[in-house]
Amino acid sequence: MTIAKLMNQACTVALPTAGTLDTYGDQKLVFGVPVATVGYLAQETSAEFTLNRDTVVSRWCAYLPAGTAITHSAIVTFQAQVFQVDGEPEFVYNPRTQTSSHVRCWLLVIGG
């Protein structure tokens, strides 16, 4: 089965843009209108930290169609869960067709 056949889950992607400065002089991120797409999202790892408080951190991987506009820090929403892209998305190159076959990026749960 190819990855293209798995990419059938509805999700949205909101890209960040530079906003105003906060009180520390750092740029605030402002997110654009979410764009609907399809993809395949899968939970890859989950870790529980119990030092001083219980915290669960889950890391997910998103596989999106080639040409999907996505950058680091973008917001991905899937089944009422909100994720943020962790690191640079990888535009997976297919040497047979000499094009990108899909986009793969790591996600962290930030809400939902």
JOURWO-V646580 format. One record per pair of residues at least 12 apart in sequence whose ideal C-beta (glycine too) atoms are under 10 Angstrom apart, sorted by the first residue. I is the first residue (numbers start at 1). J is the second residue. D is the distance in whole Angstrom. If there is no record, write none. Layout:
BEGIN
{{I:J:D} {I:J:D}}
END
This chain:
BEGIN
{{2:101:9} {2:102:9} {3:39:10} {3:40:7} {3:63:6} {3:65:10} {3:92:8} {3:101:7} {3:102:6} {3:104:9} {4:40:9} {4:63:9} {4:65:8} {4:66:9} {4:101:8} {4:102:7} {5:40:9} {6:38:10} {6:39:9} {6:40:4} {6:42:9} {6:63:7} {6:102:10} {7:37:9} {7:38:5} {7:39:5} {7:40:5} {7:41:10} {7:62:10} {7:63:6} {7:64:7} {7:65:6} {7:68:10} {7:102:7} {8:38:6} {8:39:8} {8:40:7} {9:37:10} {9:38:6} {9:39:6} {9:40:6} {9:41:6} {9:42:10} {9:62:9} {9:63:10} {9:78:7} {9:79:8} {10:36:7} {10:37:8} {10:38:6} {10:39:8} {10:77:10} {10:78:8} {10:79:9} {11:34:9} {11:35:10} {11:36:8} {11:37:6} {11:38:7} {11:39:5} {11:40:9} {11:41:7} {11:62:8} {11:64:8} {11:68:10} {11:76:6} {11:77:6} {11:78:4} {11:79:8} {11:81:10} {11:83:9} {12:33:9} {12:34:4} {12:35:6} {12:36:5} {12:37:7} {12:75:8} {12:76:7} {12:77:5} {12:78:8} {12:82:10} {13:31:10} {13:32:9} {13:34:7} {13:35:5} {13:36:8} {13:37:6} {13:39:9} {13:62:9} {13:64:8} {13:68:7} {13:69:7} {13:70:5} {13:71:9} {13:74:6} {13:75:7} {13:76:6} {13:77:8} {13:78:10} {13:83:10} {13:85:9} {13:103:10} {13:105:10} {14:30:10} {14:31:4} {14:32:6} {14:33:7} {14:34:4} {14:35:7} {14:70:10} {14:74:6} {14:75:4} {14:76:8} {14:77:8} {14:82:10} {14:84:10} {15:29:10} {15:30:10} {15:31:7} {15:32:5} {15:33:9} {15:34:9} {15:35:8} {15:69:6} {15:70:7} {15:71:6} {15:73:9} {15:74:5} {15:75:8} {15:85:10} {16:28:10} {16:29:4} {16:30:7} {16:31:6} {16:32:8} {16:71:7} {16:72:8} {16:73:5} {16:74:6} {16:75:8} {16:84:9} {16:85:9} {17:29:7} {17:30:5} {17:31:8} {17:32:6} {17:71:10} {18:30:7} {19:31:9} {29:73:6} {29:74:10} {29:75:9} {29:84:10} {31:73:9} {31:74:8} {31:75:6} {32:69:10} {32:74:9} {32:75:10} {34:74:10} {34:75:7} {34:76:9} {34:77:6} {35:68:9} {35:69:7} {35:70:9} {36:77:10} {37:62:10} {37:64:6} {37:65:7} {37:67:10} {37:68:6} {37:69:9} {37:70:9} {37:76:9} {37:103:10} {38:64:8} {38:65:7} {38:68:9} {39:62:6} {39:63:6} {39:64:4} {39:65:7} {39:68:8} {39:70:10} {39:76:8} {39:78:8} {39:102:9} {39:103:8} {39:104:10} {39:105:10} {40:61:9} {40:62:7} {40:63:4} {40:64:8} {40:65:10} {40:78:10} {40:102:9} {40:104:10} {41:60:6} {41:61:7} {41:62:5} {41:63:8} {41:64:9} {41:76:8} {41:78:5} {41:79:8} {41:81:9} {41:83:8} {41:107:7} {42:60:7} {42:61:6} {42:62:8} {42:63:8} {42:107:10} {43:58:6} {43:59:8} {43:60:5} {43:61:8} {43:107:9} {43:109:9} {44:58:8} {44:59:5} {44:60:6} {44:61:5} {44:106:8} {44:107:9} {45:57:8} {45:58:7} {45:59:5} {45:60:9} {45:61:9} {45:106:10} {46:58:5} {46:59:8} {46:60:10} {46:109:9} {47:59:8} {56:109:9} {57:108:7} {57:109:8} {58:81:9} {58:83:9} {58:107:9} {58:108:8} {58:109:5} {59:83:10} {59:86:7} {59:106:6} {59:107:7} {59:108:6} {59:109:8} {60:76:9} {60:78:8} {60:81:9} {60:83:6} {60:86:9} {60:105:9} {60:106:7} {60:107:4} {60:108:8} {60:109:7} {61:104:7} {61:105:7} {61:106:6} {61:107:7} {62:74:10} {62:76:6} {62:78:8} {62:83:8} {62:85:8} {62:89:8} {62:102:10} {62:103:8} {62:104:7} {62:105:5} {62:106:8} {62:107:6} {63:92:9} {63:101:10} {63:102:6} {63:103:7} {63:104:6} {63:105:9} {64:76:9} {64:89:8} {64:91:10} {64:102:6} {64:103:4} {64:104:8} {64:105:7} {65:100:10} {65:101:9} {65:102:6} {65:103:7} {66:91:7} {66:92:8} {66:93:10} {66:94:9} {66:97:10} {66:99:7} {66:100:4} {66:101:6} {66:102:5} {66:103:7} {67:91:9} {67:99:9} {67:100:7} {67:102:9} {67:103:8} {68:89:8} {68:91:9} {68:100:10} {68:102:8} {68:103:5} {68:105:9} {69:89:10} {69:103:9} {70:85:7} {70:88:10} {70:89:5} {70:91:9} {70:103:6} {70:105:6} {71:85:7} {71:88:8} {71:89:7} {71:105:9} {72:84:9} {72:85:5} {72:86:8} {72:87:6} {72:88:5} {72:89:7} {72:105:8} {72:106:10} {73:85:6} {73:86:9} {73:87:9} {74:89:8} {74:105:8} {74:107:9} {75:107:10} {75:110:8} {75:111:9} {76:105:8} {76:107:6} {76:110:10} {77:111:9} {77:112:8} {78:107:9} {78:112:9} {79:112:8} {80:111:9} {80:112:5} {81:107:9} {81:109:6} {81:110:9} {81:111:7} {81:112:4} {82:107:10} {82:109:7} {82:110:5} {82:111:4} {82:112:5} {83:105:9} {83:106:9} {83:107:4} {83:108:6} {83:109:6} {83:110:6} {83:111:8} {83:112:8} {84:106:10} {84:107:7} {84:108:6} {84:109:8} {84:110:5} {84:111:9} {85:105:5} {85:106:7} {85:107:6} {85:108:8} {86:105:8} {86:106:5} {86:107:6} {86:108:5} {87:105:7} {87:106:6} {87:107:10} {87:108:10} {88:105:8} {88:106:9} {89:103:5} {89:104:7} {89:105:4} {89:106:9} {90:102:9} {90:103:7} {90:104:5} {90:105:7} {90:106:9} {91:103:6} {91:104:8} {91:105:10} {92:104:6}}
END
